[in-house]
Amino acid sequence: MEEINQDNLEAQINACEDPEMLKEFIAYAMQFEREDLVEMIVEKSIRLNRLVEKLQDFQINPPLLRFDQPE
């Protein structure tokens, strides 16, 4: 794997299919103060782990996640 830096982090996140590696990318995104990439990682993790489908198997419909709105 090539060195992770601010210039290539987004491309590495897009290419990543390993949920464990995505967790590592969160630390880099926070280090570089890239909240947009943290959001991208969370959304990709949800898709990779098929979390929404698993919840729907139990007839749970989660609300859409919004990261741009205050609580």
C-alpha positions in Angstrom: 0.0 0.0 0.0 1.3 3.4 -0.8 1.9 6.1 1.8 -1.3 7.8 2.9 -1.2 11.6 2.6 -3.7 14.4 2.2 -3.4 14.3 -1.6 -4.2 10.6 -2.0 -6.5 9.9 0.9 -9.8 10.4 -1.0 -8.7 8.1 -3.8 -7.7 5.4 -1.4 -11.0 5.7 0.4 -12.8 5.3 -2.9 -10.8 2.3 -3.8 -11.1 0.6 -0.4 -13.3 -2.4 0.0 -12.0 -3.4 3.5 -14.1 -2.2 6.4 -11.2 -2.5 8.8 -9.0 -0.3 6.6 -11.8 2.3 6.4 -11.5 2.6 10.2 -7.9 3.5 9.8 -8.7 6.1 7.2 -11.0 7.9 9.7 -7.9 8.7 11.8 -6.2 10.2 8.7 -9.3 12.2 7.7 -9.5 13.6 11.2 -5.7 14.4 11.2 -6.2 16.3 7.9 -9.4 18.0 9.2 -11.5 16.5 6.4 -14.9 16.0 7.8 -16.3 15.4 4.3 -14.0 12.4 4.1 -15.2 11.1 7.5 -18.8 11.3 6.2 -17.7 9.5 3.0 -16.1 6.7 5.1 -19.1 6.3 7.4 -21.4 6.0 4.4 -19.1 3.5 2.6 -18.8 1.5 5.8 -22.6 1.3 6.1 -22.8 0.1 2.5 -19.9 -2.4 2.8 -21.3 -3.9 6.0 -24.8 -4.0 4.5 -26.1 -2.5 7.7 -29.3 -1.1 6.2 -30.2 -4.4 4.6 -29.5 -6.2 7.9 -31.8 -3.8 9.8 -34.5 -4.2 7.2 -34.3 -7.9 7.6 -35.7 -7.2 11.1 -38.2 -4.8 9.7 -36.4 -1.8 11.1 -36.2 1.2 8.7 -33.5 3.4 9.9 -33.8 7.2 9.3 -31.5 8.7 6.7 -28.2 9.8 8.2 -27.6 13.5 7.9 -24.2 14.8 9.0 -24.7 18.4 7.9 -27.5 19.2 10.4 -27.0 20.1 14.1 -28.7 17.8 16.5 
